[in-house]
Amino acid sequence: MFPASQLFPSRRPRPATPAPSRPVNRSPELSSDTPAVTAVSPHLPPQSRGQAGGADRPTGLISLNDAPPAAAEATFISMCGSRRWALRMAAHRPYPDVDSLLAAADEAGYDLAPADLTEALAAEAAATAPLPPRGGLAAHTALRAAHAAYEARFGHVFVVALDGFHPDELLDQVLVGIRARLGNDPDEERATAADQLRKVTRGRLTRLAHG
């Protein structure tokens, strides 16, 4: 679900003020044969505030800043499967606020080398959560076929951020996204997958920081 040299294109322009994404949607109700996809849910948990000395910082961010290096690295690698990305994020602590954390994540994401991106996309194959079991048998059969065609063409899992969509719309959005992106050439799709991975990573970090 989630080819030769230099598949990863030169760095894409960085957005001036990236908007925070939402937490990752993990639905526990899926059958074992339902395709999985990395997705971002539209729901953000309420912000938790720290104690004295960190009144403007969520408790999750404080815990991340205070974690021992090895623990912080393990946490970051669960957000994005590139080890180099995770080491860089852990080394740049402390983050004064969530915006700084997300900006650093984007910066590190844009700087992923081709091998780092390959590593991160491979990790998504194990980390993705299946979509909510909505839609009929025909829709889910079409989704499985679309995933298989995508992986056969590009060699990695399909990654998409689904921020702002109602659960009933997710399956259709994934189908539309896969079919549209199957028309990309490998370099173009590599860049698109990297961009979607950055958005998904932002969602995971946002939920972690506000946890």
C-alpha positions, 0 to 999 in steps of 0.5 A, a space after each residue: 500500500 504504501 525506482 532507480 537513482 534520484 527518484 526524490 526530486 529537488 526540495 519543494 518550496 516550503 510553505 510560509 506558514 504551514 497550517 497544523 494538521 489533525 491527529 491520525 485516525 485509527 479505527 479498530 473496526 476493520 476486517 483483516 482484508 480491508 486495505 489500509 491507508 495513512 490518513 489524518 482525521 479532522 478531529 483535534 483533542 483539546 489542548 492540555 496545559 502544563 504546570 508552572 513554568 510551562 503554562 503556554 505549553 501542552 503537557 505532551 510537548 513538555 514530556 517530549 522535551 524532557 524525555 531522555 534522548 533514546 526515548 525521544 528518538 523512539 517517539 519521533 521514529 513512530 511519528 515518521 519512519 526515517 531514523 535520520 529524521 527522528 535523530 534530528 528532531 530529538 537533537 533539536 529539542 527543546 521546542 518552545 511551542 507546538 508551532 516550533 515543533 511542527 516547523 522543525 518537522 517540516 524542515 526535516 521532512 523537506 531535507 529527507 534524502 532519497 534513502 530516508 524517504 524510502 525508509 519512511 514510506 516502508 515504515 508506513 506499510 506497517 503503521 497504516 490504519 485501515 479505513 472505517 468499514 463504510 461502503 459496500 462490497 463493490 467499493 472495498 473490492 475497488 479499493 483493494 484493486 486500486 491499492 494493488 495497482 498503486 503498489 505495483 506501479 510505485 513500489 510503496 504504500 499509498 499515503 494520503 492526508 484526509 483532514 477535514 473529510 467526514 468518515 462517510 467520505 473517506 473511502 471515496 476520497 482514497 479511491 479518487 486519490 489513488 486513481 488520480 495519482 496512478 497517472 503520475 510519473 514516478 518522480 512526480 508521485 514520489 514528491 506527492 507521497 513525500 508531501 502527504 507524509 509530511 502532512 500525516 507526520 504533522 497530524 501525529 505530532 500535533 496529537 502527541 504534543 496535545 496529549 
